[in-house]
Amino acid sequence: MGDMVTATQAAKKIGCSEATVSRWAEKLGFCMRFGRSRVLTPKQVATISKEWKKSTGNPNFGKKVSK
């Protein structure tokens, strides 16, 4: 597996949750798994970090309408 990392390790490196890493990995098509764990290359981690940092946050917050 070389220098592959799990989603948990990637999340610690990036500074976000494992769920965020997994969500972005799915969105970007990074679907490699080892057992039950998602594994990523350093390049994929860098791509997820870049995309996550330029996103505007939780899109569900914008959908709430107060009356």
C-alpha positions in Angstrom: 0.0 0.0 0.0 3.0 2.3 0.2 2.2 5.8 1.4 -1.5 5.4 1.3 -3.5 6.9 4.3 -6.9 6.2 5.7 -9.7 8.8 5.7 -9.2 9.2 9.5 -5.5 9.9 9.0 -6.3 12.3 6.1 -8.9 14.1 8.2 -6.3 14.7 11.0 -3.8 16.0 8.5 -6.4 18.3 6.8 -8.1 19.5 10.0 -11.6 18.3 9.3 -13.8 15.3 10.1 -13.5 11.8 8.6 -17.0 12.3 7.2 -15.9 15.4 5.3 -13.0 13.5 3.8 -15.2 10.6 2.8 -17.9 12.9 1.3 -15.3 14.7 -0.8 -13.6 11.5 -1.8 -16.9 10.1 -3.1 -17.6 13.4 -4.9 -14.2 13.4 -6.5 -14.4 9.7 -7.4 -11.7 8.4 -5.0 -13.3 5.1 -4.0 -10.4 2.8 -3.2 -11.0 0.7 -0.1 -8.9 -1.6 2.0 -11.3 -3.7 4.0 -13.8 -1.3 5.5 -11.5 1.7 5.4 -11.3 4.2 2.6 -7.6 4.7 1.6 -6.2 7.7 -0.3 -2.9 8.7 -1.9 -1.1 11.8 -0.8 -2.1 13.5 -4.1 -5.8 12.6 -3.4 -5.5 14.0 0.2 -4.1 17.3 -1.3 -6.9 17.5 -3.8 -9.5 16.9 -1.1 -7.9 19.6 1.1 -7.8 22.1 -1.7 -11.4 21.5 -2.7 -12.7 21.5 0.9 -10.9 24.8 1.8 -12.3 26.6 -1.2 -15.9 25.4 -0.5 -18.3 27.7 1.3 -19.2 25.5 4.2 -22.3 23.5 4.9 -24.7 24.1 2.0 -27.7 23.1 4.2 -27.4 26.3 6.3 -28.3 28.4 3.2 -31.5 26.3 2.7 -33.1 27.3 6.0 -35.8 29.9 5.7 -36.9 31.8 8.7 -40.4 33.2 8.9 
